[in-house]
Amino acid sequence: MSKRNTYEFKPDYAVIPGESLLEAIQYLGITQKEFAQRIDLTEQSLNRILKGVQPITYETAIKLEQVTGTSCEFWTNLEVNYQKQLQIQKRMKQVNVSVEWLKQFPVKELCKRGYIKMADDPVKQKIEVLSFFQTNSIKSFNTYVISTKAAARGTAAFKTDPISAVTYIYMGLRNAQRIQTEPYNEAKFKAVLQQARAMTQALTKDFDLELQRLFASAGVALVYVPPIKRVPLSGVCKWVSPDKAMIIMNIRGKSEDRFWFSLFHEAAHILLHGKKDIFISDSSPDNEEELEADKYAADFLIPEKYNSKIKEASSDEELIEMANELGIAVGIVVGRYHHLTEQWYTFKHLIRKLNWK
């Protein structure tokens, strides 16, 4: 290649520098082996440059100028443009992957509740979501979903919408991380549950905060997480460490009978079942551990011997009298009446709606 061909070519797109270098070699009419010898490179290095695998360094660009007659700047600019294009392509791929991945999540809801910040850039938004889950890649997040799904053991929510279920559970986990608890103590927790049962009759204005304090004193972080779309859960139980359990409650239904039954159902999992599983209240009724938790909660609130008397009740006064005898809210007794008779509207006026913050 003669000196008169040393014009500066400035393409508006990037190409593999090796393409231009191959043209230069062909123009000189020599073999690649001979060309490699002239610029003091191995054939392997030259081959990698031609394929775009190895970059053209400034040192190599000077050698190319001496052999081809084309300026050092030409070769370095080719390399810069090529690397820039690679980064643009990489960035576009990241954007496309991020946009698709983010569609699975209730991003606006997470922002509204203060768990993440809203970002205009999809990649930054992806990073926000990954940070919420305390992971650093989509791959590690997927691994977390698989392990959580396995721990939930066939829960219906994971069959229909595992991402939403995981998101809801992690909302609870992030809340639970902010609650300081004493090391878990089974005897203390049983005593706390008795105190909580007694609270059902005369609820204070801040009963939810009082419950949190009581549970925390026994090693259980009780958190309240409003439901999100596609996750119709009443409660979740999970151990977050060997000395700390978590119960997530939502306000679905907002009626006292549902809330208290769900709370003691989740408490039963802590007392009766292992620390490795996640217990979710929408599990199949055929699940043995869920049936055990149901029975525990039912008997804890109202012993089975009262069922026939409750079923035969015909007035408000009878139910109120039984509630006073049991030391629980009349709304819970009505809930048992509904369960036994399936007369869902009878005595419904006796069930209080919980005022939730």
Buried (B, 14 or more C-beta within 10 A) or exposed (E): BEEEEEEEEEEEEBEBBBEBBBEBBEBBEBEBEEBBBBBEBEEEBBBBBBEBEBBBEEEBBBBBBEBBBBBBEBBBBBBBBBBEBEEEEEEEEEBEBBEEBBEBBBBEBBBEBEBBEEBEEBBEBBBBBBEBBEBEEBEEBEEBBEEBBEBBBEBBBBEEBBBBBBBBBBBBBBBBBEBEBEEBBEEBBEBBBEBBBEBBBEBEEEBBEBBBEBBBBBBBBBBBBEBBEBBBBBBBBBBBEEEBBBBBBBBBBEBBBBBBBBBBBBBBBBBEBEEEBBBBBBBEEEBEBBEBBBBBBBEBBBEEEBBEEBEEBEEEEBBBBBBEEBEBBBBBBBBBBBBBBEEEEBBBEBBBEBEEE
